């Protein structure tokens, strides 16, 4: 038997346990390396820290100017977004010139170009605007699609626009979801506000507060809960009664009721509870950022699916990281081949909302 590291540990479990225990005790602790450096080296490190502090001043200026630049160009985008909304909702019919597209997209193949040039006849029953535009955009995004249930699709078909506003009183932004008349709620606008504060270190968000809104659900249409009905019989009699209780349900509309950090109870939360809450806050902010930075500005690409090409390109660049080429694994046995085959298998209190 070869004297490999694996065999040494296999034959000496006590040694393995001792090493694992030692490594485990070091997790989260300083290595001691910095403390062991000579005084003159520590002095130079302090100089580097001061240089970085100066750099972070410019970083703060950069982020402030970037925020102003984003606000400036959002104003330039607004007329285009309004025009897009008018076409999507059938309020305006685009001219022939506005519909003309050159065959300049590099991602289109020859067959698609030929199909585009064929004269298409209008449908017998004219369709207004672009039906289910925003629902399709949201469902196309792989992260947001995970939040949308089958029950959510009906009210989201009534979604007519999503708008972005930057806040004047703080770093942050507001998302407004506009709805046409529907059977689920009378609200015409649902809002979500993210108030953000940035630290001087690396510009990371150190404090964020998300504010949703109340949804005035019509009777029997509340998608955030399911009603469980159970018959209860009284002992000694034949009398029965119906017991109903509501259970929280998964729905996209929970987006408008974001997680919050309890002000008084926060200190009483244990580490696991805090980590779980942090994960929920991060996930909520991620969805808001996707809608702000991806869905709103590039809506038509999400509707057509073209935006997925860029998402997949980012994924493919990391897909095979950590894997060796097949030619480097000549000694793999049949079990390894079977494992590789498996790897390659395909994997699936809040402000009021506006009413008419």
C-alpha positions, 0 to 999 in steps of 0.5 A: 500500500502506498504511503499516501496522506490518505492512507496515513490518516486512515491508519491513524484516526487519533492523529486525524482527530487531533489535527481536526480539533486543532484546526477547529479551534483556530476558526475565527481566531487571528493567526498570530502572524501579524502580531509576531511581525517586527515593530518596523514592519508593523509600522509600515502596515500602519502606513498602508492602513492610512493610505487606504483610509485616504483612498476610502475618502475618494471611494465615498466621493465616487459613490456619491457622484455615482448616485447623482449620475444614476438619478440624472440618467434615470430622468433621461430614461423616463420618457423612454420608459413611458413610451414603452409602457404606452405600447405594452398596455396598448395605449399607443400603436408604434409607427412602422418606422418605430417597428423597423429592425435592422438585421444587425443582431449577432445572436440571431441565426439565418432561419430567424432572420428569414422568419422575420422577413416573412410578411405576417398577417394580423390576427383575426381578433386584434390583441391589445398591447403586449399581454402578460408582458411584466409577468413574463419578464419576472418569470424569465428571471431565474431568481424571481421565478422561484418566488412566483407560484401558480396562484400568483400568475393571475394577479400578476397578469394585471401588472401594467408597469414597474417604476423606479424612483431614487429617494431624496432623503436617503440612499435608497430607492422605491419600486412601484408596481402598477396594476390594472383592475383585478379580482384579487385586490383593489390597490392600483399601486403596490410599493417597496422602499429600500433605505440604505446606509453605506459605510466608509469601508469598501462602500458596503451596506451596513444598515438597510431598511425595507418598507413594504405596503399593505395589500387590501385583499378581496375576501377569499383572495388573500394569496399570502395565506391558505385556510385550513378547515377542520370539523370538530365534534363535541364529546358526548354529543353529535354536535360538530363545528367547523374550525378554520385557521390560516397558515402562511403561504408562499407567494411573490406578494410576500415581497411587499411584507419584508423581514425586519429586525425587531428593535427590542428583541434583537439583542435576545436573538441567538446566533442562528436566528440572527443568521437566518434573519440576515439571510432573509434580508440579503435575499430580499434586497437581492430581489429588489436589486434585480428588479431595479438593475435588470428587469426595469431597464432591460424589460424587453430582453427578459420578455424575449428571453435574450437576457438569459444569454448574458446570465448563462454566459456568467454561469458558464464562465464558472461552470467547470472551475475546479474540474480537471479535463478528462485527459488528466483522469486516465486512472478513473474507474467505472464508478467515477464514470458513473458519477460523472454521468450523474453530474452531467444530468440536467437538474428545477407596519407598513404604508398603505397602498394606493387605491382608486 
